[in-house]
């Protein structure tokens, strides 16, 4: 914890979570108290419930518009982790007995990998594909892995550690040829890259509000019309969300998600360019450090994410030394582990370079001055730690 008078660190961990946009916070505040929209959206017998339901549906329309989907295809959940579990477990459990195989990647988020481990415990076969050294999965790898009993392929759009973007259009087309459902984890790309599901062969897509300046605790699963009869719920009771996700909706969170989606749609074209420029400015500063290595494909990546390995420096030591910057040594969900990044190891990085990596992620409130300060601090601490270890 910083001393009371110490300045707050520069926040460069937007891939872990984002602060609320002020417009989101203001909209959510309208839903808490007795003079606001506090009713239960399922209470249709009185005005309070109907008002809440109306705001929920307006928010759903905004969330759907961000990905160019029909509003009825949006199932609200508690976040991307629940959405991923609902997509994987729900669709495979709904499949006929002859479809007991899943294809995924070794570099998926833990939510997807752990859901696949659960399916394996239920007797489902899972094929884990290995990407190339830049983290890219070739569509033909998916084609080769599909079998007559494959029910689902689950592939991330943008990786949460190295930011590489997969060709989900080509992968989805291959899945459609074989009548295999495609689930896409888009938690890191919705609101940051143009994503129009109406033009893409995606059946299920998970995303969340807190990665795009909305509140934590609310997410969504896009369920294409062709997939509606091919997924079963994980929870029961109440029948909300078309029977796929029961429970009283948190109106304030849904409203916040909707406003965050509206803002993201408005600023995406210009904001993406600004963030790419800041990310490249940071990389130019860090690549000047001898023995620095960019992880992932330099061209196919989400705008704000930069993952760099430093030779002869242990990532956790560097992280501890960078008290003026908030960054991570991998994904937020894996930060408690001392193991080297499984994503980087799957891409062929050595244990040393995987352990000597940091993930920097730039966002809406990052400035050029923040980037210049961060670059200087990293160079200074890498040099110091190497000198200490020599």
C-alpha positions in Angstrom: 0.0 0.0 0.0 1.4 3.4 -0.9 2.1 6.0 1.8 -0.8 8.5 2.2 1.1 11.3 0.4 2.7 9.1 -2.3 1.5 9.5 -5.8 -0.6 6.6 -7.2 1.2 4.3 -9.7 0.7 4.7 -13.4 -2.0 2.2 -14.3 -0.9 0.0 -17.2 -3.0 -3.1 -16.5 -6.1 -2.4 -18.5 -6.2 -6.0 -19.7 -6.9 -7.1 -16.1 -9.7 -4.6 -15.6 -10.6 -1.1 -16.4 -11.9 1.8 -14.2 -15.5 2.8 -14.7 -16.1 5.5 -17.3 -17.6 8.5 -15.5 -20.7 8.3 -17.7 -21.1 4.6 -16.7 -20.8 5.5 -13.0 -23.4 8.3 -13.3 -25.9 5.9 -15.0 -25.5 3.2 -12.4 -26.0 5.7 -9.6 -29.5 6.2 -10.9 -30.4 2.6 -10.0 -29.6 2.4 -6.3 -31.9 4.4 -4.2 -35.7 4.7 -3.6 -36.1 7.6 -6.0 -34.2 5.7 -8.8 -34.7 2.6 -10.9 -34.2 0.0 -8.1 -37.1 -2.4 -8.9 -36.8 -6.0 -9.8 -37.0 -6.3 -13.6 -39.1 -9.5 -13.3 -41.8 -7.6 -11.2 -44.0 -6.8 -14.2 -47.1 -6.1 -12.0 -46.0 -2.6 -11.0 -44.3 0.5 -12.3 -41.0 0.0 -10.4 -40.4 -3.4 -12.0 -41.5 -2.3 -15.5 -39.2 0.7 -15.3 -36.3 -1.5 -14.4 -37.2 -4.0 -17.1 -37.3 -1.2 -19.7 -33.8 0.0 -18.7 -32.5 -3.6 -18.8 -33.8 -4.1 -22.3 -32.4 -0.7 -23.5 -29.1 -1.8 -22.1 -29.3 -5.2 -23.8 -30.0 -3.4 -27.1 -26.8 -1.3 -26.6 -24.7 -4.3 -25.8 -26.1 -6.1 -28.8 -25.4 -3.1 -31.1 -21.8 -3.1 -30.1 -21.3 -6.5 -31.7 -24.0 -6.0 -34.4 -26.3 -8.7 -33.0 -30.0 -9.0 -32.4 -30.9 -8.1 -28.8 -32.6 -11.4 -28.3 -29.3 -13.2 -28.9 -27.7 -11.6 -25.8 -27.8 -13.7 -22.5 -26.7 -11.6 -19.5 -24.3 -13.4 -17.1 -22.1 -12.5 -14.1 -19.0 -12.1 -16.4 -16.9 -13.7 -19.1 -16.0 -16.7 -16.9 -19.6 -17.7 -16.5 -20.3 -17.1 -20.1 -17.4 -19.3 -21.2 -18.6 -22.1 -18.8 -22.1 -21.8 -20.1 -21.0 -21.9 -23.7 -18.6 -24.9 -23.2 -20.5 -27.0 -20.6 -23.9 -26.1 -21.8 -23.3 -26.8 -25.5 -21.4 -30.1 -25.0 -23.8 -31.4 -22.5 -26.7 -30.6 -24.9 -25.0 -32.4 -27.8 -26.1 -35.9 -28.8 -24.2 -38.8 -27.4 -22.3 -39.3 -30.6 -20.7 -35.8 -30.2 -18.3 -36.0 -27.3 -15.2 -34.2 -28.6 -14.0 -30.6 -28.3 -11.2 -28.7 -30.0 -9.5 -25.8 -28.3 -6.1 -24.1 -27.9 -3.4 -24.4 -25.3 -3.3 -20.6 -25.0 -6.9 -20.1 -24.0 -7.9 -18.3 -20.8 -8.0 -20.4 -17.7 -11.8 -20.2 -17.7 -11.9 -22.1 -21.0 -9.1 -24.5 -20.1 -10.6 -25.4 -16.8 -14.0 -25.9 -18.3 -12.4 -28.3 -20.8 -10.8 -30.2 -17.9 -14.2 -30.5 -16.4 -15.6 -31.9 -19.6 -12.8 -34.4 -19.7 -13.8 -35.6 -16.2 -17.3 -36.2 -17.7 -15.8 -38.4 -20.5 -15.5 -35.8 -23.2 -12.3 -36.0 -25.4 -10.5 -32.6 -25.8 -7.9 -31.8 -28.4 -5.5 -29.0 -27.4 -3.9 -27.2 -30.3 -0.5 -25.6 -30.1 0.0 -22.2 -31.8 3.1 -21.1 -33.6 5.9 -19.1 -31.9 4.0 -15.9 -32.3 0.8 -17.3 -30.8 -1.1 -17.7 -34.0 -3.3 -20.7 -34.6 -3.6 -21.6 -38.2 -7.2 -22.4 -39.4 -6.0 -25.6 -41.0 -4.9 -26.8 -37.6 -8.5 -26.6 -36.6 -9.7 -28.4 -39.7 -7.2 -31.2 -39.1 -8.4 -31.6 -35.5 -12.1 -31.8 -36.2 -13.6 -35.3 -36.1 -17.0 -36.8 -36.8 -17.8 -36.6 -33.1 -16.7 -33.0 -32.6 -19.4 -30.9 -30.9 -17.6 -27.7 -30.3 -14.5 -25.7 -31.1 -13.5 -22.9 -28.6 -11.0 -20.4 -29.7 -10.1 -17.0 -28.2 -10.3 -13.9 -30.4 -7.6 -11.8 -28.7 -5.3 -13.5 -26.2 -5.3 -12.1 -22.7 -1.6 -12.3 -22.2 0.1 -11.5 -25.5 -2.8 -9.9 -27.4 -2.6 -11.8 -30.6 -5.8 -12.0 -32.7 -6.9 -15.2 -34.3 -8.6 -15.6 -37.7 -12.0 -16.5 -36.3 -13.7 -15.8 -39.6 -11.7 -18.6 -41.3 -11.9 -20.9 -38.3 -15.7 -20.4 -38.1 -16.1 -21.2 -41.8 -14.3 -24.5 -41.3 -16.5 -25.3 -38.3 -19.7 -24.5 -40.3 -18.6 -26.9 -43.0 -18.7 -29.7 -40.4 -21.7 -28.5 -38.4 -19.5 -27.9 -35.4 -20.4 -25.0 -33.1 -17.8 -22.3 -32.6 -17.4 -20.5 -29.3 -15.2 -17.4 -29.2 -13.8 -15.8 -26.0 -13.9 -12.1 -27.0 -13.4 -10.6 -23.5 -10.2 -8.8 -24.7 -11.5 -7.6 -28.0 -15.1 -6.5 -27.7 -15.1 -2.7 -27.6 -11.5 -2.6 -28.8 -11.7 -4.1 -32.2 -14.6 -4.0 -34.7 -16.6 -7.2 -34.2 -19.8 -7.7 -36.2 -21.1 -11.2 -35.4 -23.8 -10.8 -38.1 -21.0 -11.1 -40.7 -19.0 -13.9 -38.8 -19.6 -17.6 -38.5 -19.7 -17.5 -34.7 -22.3 -19.4 -32.7 -21.4 -18.5 -29.2 -19.3 -15.5 -28.0 -18.3 -14.5 -24.4 -17.5 -11.0 -23.3 -17.7 -8.8 -20.2 -18.3 -5.3 -19.1 -15.3 -4.6 -16.9 -12.8 -4.9 -19.8 -14.5 -2.0 -21.5 -14.9 0.5 -18.7 -18.1 -1.0 -17.3 -18.8 -2.6 -13.9 -17.4 -5.9 -12.7 -19.9 -8.7 -12.1 -21.8 -8.5 -15.4 -21.1 -10.1 -18.7 -22.8 -11.6 -21.7 -23.0 -14.6 -23.9 -24.0 -14.1 -27.5 -26.1 -17.1 -28.6 -26.7 -17.2 -32.4 -30.1 -18.3 -33.5 -28.8 -21.5 -34.9 -27.3 -22.4 -31.5 -30.4 -21.8 -29.4 -31.5 -25.3 -29.3 -28.0 -26.6 -28.8 -27.2 -25.4 -25.3 -28.6 -26.2 -21.9 -28.3 -24.0 -18.7 -25.9 -24.6 -15.8 -28.2 -23.0 -13.2 -31.9 -23.5 -12.6 -34.7 -21.4 -11.0 -36.6 -18.4 -12.2 -36.4 -18.8 -16.0 -34.8 -15.5 -16.7 -32.6 -14.9 -19.8 -34.7 -17.3 -21.9 -34.1 -20.0 -19.4 -30.3 -20.1 -19.9 -29.3 -18.0 -16.9 -31.8 -17.7 -14.1 -31.7 -15.2 -11.2 -32.7 -11.6 -10.5 -30.8 -9.3 -12.8 -28.7 -6.6 -11.2 -30.3 -3.6 -12.9 -27.5 -1.2 -12.0 -24.8 -3.5 -13.5 -26.8 -4.1 -16.7 -27.4 -0.4 -17.1 -23.7 0.3 -16.6 -22.8 -2.4 -19.2 -25.2 -0.8 -21.7 -23.7 2.7 -21.3 -20.2 1.3 -21.5 -21.1 -0.4 -24.7 -22.6 2.8 -26.1 -19.5 4.8 -25.3 -17.2 2.1 -26.7 -19.1 2.1 -30.0 -18.8 5.9 -30.2 -15.0 6.2 -29.4 -13.7 2.9 -30.9 -12.5 4.3 -34.3 -10.4 7.1 -32.9 -9.5 5.6 -29.5 -8.1 2.5 -31.1 -5.7 4.6 -33.2 -4.6 6.6 -30.1 -4.0 3.5 -28.0 -2.0 1.8 -30.8 0.2 4.9 -31.0 0.8 4.8 -27.2 1.5 1.1 -27.2 4.1 1.5 -30.0 5.6 4.4 -28.2 6.1 2.2 -25.1 7.6 -0.6 -27.2 10.1 1.8 -28.8 11.2 2.7 -25.3 11.4 -0.9 -24.1 13.1 -2.4 -27.2 16.0 -0.1 -26.5 16.7 -2.2 -23.4 19.3 -4.8 -24.4 17.9 -8.4 -24.3 14.2 -7.4 -24.6 11.9 -9.5 -26.7 8.4 -8.8 -27.9 6.0 -11.7 -27.3 3.3 -12.4 -29.9 2.7 -11.3 -33.4 3.7 -7.6 -33.9 1.0 -7.1 -36.6 -2.0 -9.2 -35.4 -2.8 -7.9 -31.9 -5.4 -6.0 -29.9 -4.6 -2.3 -29.7 -3.5 -1.8 -26.1 -1.6 -4.9 -25.1 2.2 -5.4 -25.0 4.0 -8.4 -23.6 7.8 -8.2 -23.3 10.4 -10.6 -22.0 13.7 -9.3 -20.6 16.8 -11.5 -20.5 18.5 -12.2 -17.2 15.7 -10.6 -15.1 13.1 -12.5 -13.1 9.7 -11.1 -13.8 8.4 -11.1 -10.3 11.5 -9.2 -9.1 11.1 -6.6 -11.8 7.4 -6.3 -11.0 8.2 -5.7 -7.3 10.8 -3.1 -8.2 8.4 -1.1 -10.4 6.5 0.5 -7.6 5.5 3.5 -9.8 3.7 1.3 -12.4 0.8 -1.1 -12.1 1.5 -3.9 -14.6 1.3 -7.7 -14.4 3.5 -10.7 -15.1 0.7 -12.5 -17.0 -3.0 -12.7 -16.8 -4.7 -11.4 -13.6 -6.3 -14.9 -13.1 -2.9 -16.5 -12.9 -0.9 -13.8 -11.1 -0.9 -15.7 -7.8 1.0 -18.6 -9.4 4.8 -18.6 -9.5 4.8 -20.8 -12.6 6.0 -19.3 -15.8 3.3 -18.3 -18.2 1.7 -21.3 -19.9 0.9 -19.1 -22.8 4.5 -18.1 -23.5 5.7 -21.7 -22.9 3.1 -22.9 -25.4 4.6 -20.4 -27.9 8.0 -21.9 -27.4 9.6 -19.3 -25.1 12.2 -20.7 -22.7 11.4 -20.9 -19.0 13.8 -18.0 -18.4 12.2 -15.7 -20.9 8.7 -16.7 -19.8 9.6 -15.9 -16.2 11.1 -12.6 -17.2 8.0 -11.3 -19.0 5.7 -8.4 -18.1 2.3 -7.5 -19.6 1.7 -3.8 -20.2 -1.8 -2.8 -21.3 -2.7 0.7 -22.3 -6.2 2.2 -22.0 -8.6 5.1 -22.2 -7.0 7.2 -19.5 -3.4 6.6 -20.4 -1.4 9.6 -21.5 1.9 10.0 -23.5 3.5 11.3 -20.3 2.5 8.0 -18.5 4.2 6.0 -21.3 7.4 8.0 -21.2 7.6 7.7 -17.4 6.9 4.0 -17.6 9.5 3.4 -20.2 12.2 5.2 -18.2 11.3 3.3 -15.0 11.5 -0.1 -16.7 14.8 0.6 -18.3 16.2 1.9 -15.0 15.0 -1.1 -13.0 16.1 -3.7 -15.5 19.6 -2.2 -15.6 19.7 -2.2 -11.7 18.5 -5.7 -11.3 21.0 -7.1 -13.8 23.8 -5.2 -12.0 22.7 -6.7 -8.7 22.7 -10.2 -10.1 26.0 -9.9 -11.9 
